Amino acid sequence: MRLGVPHRAGRIGKRVRIPRGRATVKIVANKATMQKPGDLPERRLQLSNASRKGVQAAVEILFSRKDPVASLSHPRGRKSDGILSFQPIARFGNKRTAKQSPRSGRMRIAQRFIAGYESSLRTLVREADDRINCASHGTQSPASRARQEMTRANPSTQSAGLFSIVRSADFKPSHLVYAAIFTLTALSVLLTTSCSPRRNQSSPAKLETREVTDEAGRRVQVATHIDRIVSTAPNLTEIVYAVGAGDRLVGRTKYCDYPPEAKNVAEIGDTMTPSIERIIALKPQIVLVSTASQLEAFTKQLDQQRIAVYVTDPHSLEEVFRSIATLGDLFGTREQAATLVADLRRRTAIVEAKLHESKPVSVFYQLSGEPLYTIGRESFLTDLIQRAGGTSVTADVSGAFPRYSDEAALAARPEAIILPSGGSMGAANSTPAAPLKNSPAVLNGRVFRINDDHLDRPGPRLVDGLEEMARALHPEAFK
């Protein structure tokens, strides 16, 4: 043991002699960095580099034939904890104070490096000072002091876990090299895992999509598996439930009141002016639109959120069936949708068969009396009236739901008038418009009020409206 060692730890920047090696204190991260793992990426990189340098120094000590010499230095003007960095240098003399393998001390140094994390880094600095104080007594050999350190409860090694093999390897020189290689390899893996940025956690998984063409002729990228649906029309809400996807509906308009469980779904406003903000907040994968009237406003804002907009625009009963089947395919409920459509077609065929020999009746379909609106050439209701054994007097009028003049209504002289009323509309539209007061339909008492929900919604219940209208126009065919 070299005499003349100071009785107290060296002050900052002062090089001192201690029995077992030379240690240099380097500031690699301030206290805030050490106590907050997962801070900024550059701080984690700094900590990773410092730990790697410490491991490299430990390896040099393990496999070097030179004794380590320790010095304690600290950069001026900074207050922080640090870690020890060891360097092997030539031994100070050929004499040794005790018969002890030089690798024993090196192993203990490497052990403390390997087992150390946040708490052990600070402990190593304090122990370097303790060695200086203990060296002044000069009554204990380095080998005895090393064995005492091994048995002493130490936070840096007591819970070392995997690295506890280092302590047993210290007493089994034949396994020293293998233990060191195994331990250092495991440490490098842990440091790489803990200090590298975890980009996969913040990056969302790529959504699988497929391209479909909606009924407005638009190509739309939709999710392969749709879990969140927003409906902007009552008929679409009914279709969603009818094909077995009602549990995925997260938004609907205030007019979507069927089936009854749909009322428990969040509202997004009315059909013509739904709230874009509410739709986006619901995070749907697809938004269903009944017509292309709001298409421009929808696509501009929803496309920015990568929300698909699918438009349905049927112009006949057969196209309604096709819409039901298509939505069932989109939602992954193809079999249930196919079963539904097959049943609706069966019921339609029964009605048409009963009316095969019936004479068609001229019909005026009154959507509203003031102002007067009716149906035109492009409306699915024009086709429905024909299937029910009638002929719409406005079948040649352009558009789907045009406004009709009083003069044209007076000249139409329909044999029957259909008033969609009694459903969601309540008592509204329950009387013929003034220009129709003297029509044959009113004079002969052939004004029929049919549930508007069964007629105005191109969905599964449209066949209910077909059956009711056919019975009203040709009661004799259903006796």
KESEPA-929898 format. One line per field, with one value per residue (C-alpha): x, y, z; residue number from 1. Coordinates in steps of 0.05 Angstrom, whole numbers, plus 5000, padded with zeros to 4 digits. Layout:
BEGIN
xx	(X_...)
yy	(Y_...)
zz	(Z_...)
pos	(NUM_...)
% end
This chain:
BEGIN
xx	(5000_5027_5034_5024_4953_4911_4862_4805_4775_4808_4775_4747_4800_4853_4887_4895_4924_4880_4899_4859_4862_4851_4781_4761_4693_4659_4594_4550_4481_4454_4410_4346_4366_4385_4320_4275_4289_4251_4265_4288_4321_4387_4391_4377_4432_4480_4465_4472_4540_4564_4542_4576_4641_4638_4628_4686_4731_4709_4727_4796_4807_4783_4829_4888_4950_4960_4934_4884_4901_4845_4841_4781_4767_4706_4695_4692_4630_4579_4538_4516_4525_4573_4598_4667_4710_4769_4834_4889_4960_5026_5031_5069_5116_5131_5114_5044_5015_4976_4973_4911_4895_4895_4831_4793_4795_4782_4722_4693_4701_4668_4612_4595_4594_4550_4500_4496_4440_4416_4428_4494_4526_4522_4543_4607_4629_4617_4654_4715_4719_4708_4768_4812_4791_4800_4869_4896_4889_4934_4914_4874_4900_4867_4845_4811_4780_4754_4723_4691_4662_4633_4595_4571_4499_4504_4445_4484_4495_4443_4389_4433_4390_4422_4489_4495_4536_4593_4600_4605_4653_4699_4712_4716_4773_4763_4694_4714_4720_4655_4617_4643_4627_4557_4543_4569_4530_4465_4480_4491_4424_4388_4420_4404_4331_4320_4357_4334_4271_4210_4180_4133_4093_4074_4063_3994_3984_3971_3897_3881_3834_3801_3773_3699_3654_3594_3527_3550_3606_3661_3720_3726_3779_3743_3771_3772_3738_3691_3678_3652_3595_3560_3493_3466_3396_3341_3338_3412_3406_3351_3395_3454_3412_3376_3441_3467_3516_3476_3525_3577_3535_3566_3529_3460_3414_3358_3308_3337_3285_3280_3293_3281_3352_3379_3356_3411_3465_3497_3465_3503_3448_3395_3398_3413_3461_3497_3553_3620_3654_3611_3624_3700_3697_3663_3723_3682_3714_3657_3601_3539_3503_3436_3444_3502_3471_3521_3577_3624_3622_3630_3688_3730_3732_3725_3778_3828_3812_3817_3743_3710_3644_3599_3539_3476_3428_3376_3326_3284_3263_3314_3369_3346_3357_3425_3444_3425_3468_3527_3526_3522_3585_3620_3604_3623_3551_3540_3501_3452_3442_3432_3379_3343_3344_3318_3259_3243_3245_3199_3147_3152_3140_3077_3049_3065_3034_2969_2965_2983_2913_2894_2884_2935_2908_2934_2965_2988_3040_3038_3102_3076_3015_3043_3087_3067_3121_3115_3158_3192_3224_3286_3250_3248_3175_3156_3179_3143_3077_3083_3097_3035_2990_2990_3019_3048_3019_3086_3130_3155_3175_3250_3284_3270_3227_3207_3163_3096_3055_2982_2963_2997_2964_2896_2906_2933_2864_2891_2846_2880_2923_2976_2991_3052_3032_3023_3094_3151_3112_3055_2991_3027_3010_2945_2900_2904_2931_2880_2891_2871_2805_2764_2805_2771_2811_2781_2711_2712_2743_2807_2855_2901_2944_3002_3056_3109_3165_3146_3148_3199_3256_3289_3305_3278_3210_3198_3167_3117_3098_3091_3043_3001_2998_2978_2922_2897_2897_2871_2835_2799_2865_2879_2811)
yy	(5000_5068_5114_5189_5188_5248_5235_5268_5267_5312_5376_5389_5384_5355_5289_5242_5174_5117_5043_5010_5051_5117_5143_5205_5236_5260_5297_5263_5286_5333_5310_5327_5283_5225_5228_5235_5178_5186_5261_5293_5245_5282_5272_5198_5194_5229_5180_5121_5145_5155_5086_5055_5091_5064_4993_5000_5024_4965_4917_4948_4938_4866_4845_4890_4868_4936_4960_5016_5082_5127_5202_5244_5306_5349_5406_5472_5515_5457_5423_5353_5279_5241_5173_5142_5128_5080_5078_5025_5052_5022_4998_5044_4991_4917_4907_4888_4895_4830_4765_4777_4769_4837_4816_4814_4889_4900_4854_4893_4957_4928_4899_4966_4995_4940_4940_5015_5058_5123_5108_5070_5126_5172_5116_5104_5176_5173_5106_5136_5187_5132_5094_5154_5161_5087_5086_5133_5078_5031_4972_4932_4898_4910_4838_4841_4907_4879_4819_4865_4907_4845_4825_4894_4912_4959_4989_4985_4910_4884_4884_4873_4814_4786_4817_4781_4730_4779_4771_4696_4701_4743_4682_4635_4660_4605_4633_4706_4718_4683_4719_4787_4775_4751_4808_4863_4836_4836_4907_4932_4903_4936_5003_5001_4984_5035_5094_5089_5128_5084_5110_5051_5070_5138_5120_5094_5028_5033_5024_4973_5002_4984_5025_5025_5066_5099_5114_5183_5152_5173_5128_5123_5091_5056_5015_4940_4930_4987_4995_5067_5093_5160_5165_5230_5205_5164_5113_5099_5090_5038_5002_5000_4965_4921_4891_4878_4936_4977_4967_5005_5067_5124_5184_5199_5258_5279_5251_5181_5151_5079_5028_5054_5036_5087_5142_5124_5142_5211_5265_5304_5354_5350_5318_5379_5415_5364_5388_5374_5386_5334_5284_5293_5287_5219_5194_5152_5110_5124_5176_5155_5208_5198_5246_5286_5353_5364_5327_5386_5411_5341_5317_5380_5377_5303_5283_5323_5277_5216_5200_5166_5194_5144_5170_5130_5157_5105_5123_5060_5005_4958_5009_5012_4937_4946_5000_4953_4897_4944_4971_4901_4885_4947_4929_4856_4831_4808_4745_4782_4837_4785_4749_4815_4835_4767_4774_4844_4821_4763_4810_4857_4801_4780_4851_4855_4787_4808_4871_4838_4846_4912_4976_5030_5090_5162_5186_5253_5247_5308_5318_5384_5427_5497_5507_5450_5397_5331_5276_5276_5231_5215_5197_5126_5139_5145_5073_5053_5080_5042_4977_4991_4994_5068_5121_5186_5247_5281_5224_5268_5327_5334_5326_5281_5327_5389_5446_5443_5502_5510_5513_5448_5414_5439_5412_5344_5318_5256_5197_5187_5229_5200_5241_5217_5234_5207_5184_5230_5287_5278_5313_5355_5345_5311_5351_5361_5427_5480_5469_5396_5409_5397_5339_5271_5243_5290_5287_5210_5205_5173_5211_5163_5178_5130_5131_5178_5137_5079_5121_5177_5134_5090_5033_4965_4993_5020_4953_4964_5029_4991_4941_4996_5037_4977_4959_5031_5036_4966_4939_4888_4853_4836_4808)
zz	(5000_4982_5042_5045_5021_5044_5101_5064_4995_4945_4929_4860_4807_4853_4836_4895_4907_4929_4937_4882_4819_4786_4776_4738_4751_4688_4685_4634_4655_4707_4764_4727_4669_4713_4751_4690_4642_4577_4572_4508_4458_4461_4537_4530_4477_4524_4580_4532_4508_4580_4600_4540_4555_4626_4602_4553_4610_4652_4596_4590_4665_4663_4607_4621_4658_4687_4754_4753_4786_4809_4807_4826_4785_4774_4723_4757_4758_4753_4807_4788_4802_4758_4741_4747_4686_4697_4659_4667_4675_4693_4765_4812_4834_4832_4905_4925_4995_4994_4956_4914_4842_4807_4771_4836_4845_4771_4774_4832_4794_4732_4775_4802_4733_4705_4762_4766_4741_4770_4844_4835_4795_4855_4902_4864_4873_4948_4953_4919_4975_5027_5000_5009_5081_5094_5062_5116_5169_5130_5173_5122_5060_4993_4989_5057_5040_4974_5010_5060_5004_4972_5034_5052_5036_4977_4938_4873_4878_4926_4874_4813_4790_4727_4744_4811_4772_4774_4849_4846_4787_4830_4873_4813_4769_4718_4700_4702_4627_4610_4664_4642_4569_4586_4633_4587_4528_4569_4592_4521_4500_4558_4546_4472_4486_4541_4511_4439_4418_4414_4350_4340_4401_4374_4301_4286_4252_4178_4162_4109_4056_3991_3935_3920_3875_3908_3875_3855_3813_3861_3878_3952_3996_4053_4111_4099_4167_4186_4261_4265_4221_4217_4181_4155_4134_4167_4111_4117_4192_4180_4129_4177_4230_4180_4153_4224_4234_4282_4339_4298_4288_4327_4297_4267_4252_4297_4247_4252_4298_4273_4298_4370_4393_4343_4389_4437_4386_4388_4345_4292_4274_4219_4151_4109_4156_4200_4244_4213_4280_4315_4259_4264_4340_4333_4292_4242_4188_4140_4133_4095_4054_4021_3963_3934_3956_4013_3978_3965_4037_4065_4023_4031_4107_4120_4069_4110_4169_4124_4135_4076_4049_4014_3975_3961_3909_3887_3833_3835_3882_3851_3864_3936_3941_3910_3961_4017_3989_3977_4047_4074_4035_4061_4133_4126_4135_4064_4081_4126_4074_4019_4061_4073_4000_3979_4026_4001_3929_3946_3977_3917_3869_3906_3900_3826_3813_3846_3804_3738_3709_3744_3705_3724_3763_3752_3816_3843_3899_3944_3984_4013_4000_4013_3975_3929_3918_3883_3853_3785_3735_3776_3841_3866_3885_3811_3803_3867_3843_3778_3816_3860_3800_3786_3739_3766_3731_3742_3715_3658_3703_3708_3775_3834_3878_3838_3858_3821_3798_3817_3744_3728_3788_3767_3697_3721_3745_3780_3798_3864_3911_3958_4020_4059_4130_4199_4211_4228_4195_4243_4220_4169_4096_4113_4065_3990_3963_3941_3865_3875_3911_3848_3821_3808_3866_3916_3887_3888_3956_3933_3976_4013_4073_4081_4134_4106_4139_4094_4031_4037_4064_4010_4056_4078_4098_4028_4011_4068_4032_3967_3998_4031_3967_3924_3973_3971_3895_3881_3942_3899_3882_3956_3976)
pos	(1_2_3_4_5_6_7_8_9_10_11_12_13_14_15_16_17_18_19_20_21_22_23_24_25_26_27_28_29_30_31_32_33_34_35_36_37_38_39_40_41_42_43_44_45_46_47_48_49_50_51_52_53_54_55_56_57_58_59_60_61_62_63_64_65_66_67_68_69_70_71_72_73_74_75_76_77_78_79_80_81_82_83_84_85_86_87_88_89_90_91_92_93_94_95_96_97_98_99_100_101_102_103_104_105_106_107_108_109_110_111_112_113_114_115_116_117_118_119_120_121_122_123_124_125_126_127_128_129_130_131_132_133_134_135_136_137_138_139_140_141_142_143_144_145_146_147_148_149_150_151_152_153_154_155_156_157_158_159_160_161_162_163_164_165_166_167_168_169_170_171_172_173_174_175_176_177_178_179_180_181_182_183_184_185_186_187_188_189_190_191_192_193_194_195_196_197_198_199_200_201_202_203_204_205_206_207_208_209_210_211_212_213_214_215_216_217_218_219_220_221_222_223_224_225_226_227_228_229_230_231_232_233_234_235_236_237_238_239_240_241_242_243_244_245_246_247_248_249_250_251_252_253_254_255_256_257_258_259_260_261_262_263_264_265_266_267_268_269_270_271_272_273_274_275_276_277_278_279_280_281_282_283_284_285_286_287_288_289_290_291_292_293_294_295_296_297_298_299_300_301_302_303_304_305_306_307_308_309_310_311_312_313_314_315_316_317_318_319_320_321_322_323_324_325_326_327_328_329_330_331_332_333_334_335_336_337_338_339_340_341_342_343_344_345_346_347_348_349_350_351_352_353_354_355_356_357_358_359_360_361_362_363_364_365_366_367_368_369_370_371_372_373_374_375_376_377_378_379_380_381_382_383_384_385_386_387_388_389_390_391_392_393_394_395_396_397_398_399_400_401_402_403_404_405_406_407_408_409_410_411_412_413_414_415_416_417_418_419_420_421_422_423_424_425_426_427_428_429_430_431_432_433_434_435_436_437_438_439_440_441_442_443_444_445_446_447_448_449_450_451_452_453_454_455_456_457_458_459_460_461_462_463_464_465_466_467_468_469_470_471_472_473_474_475_476_477_478_479)
% end
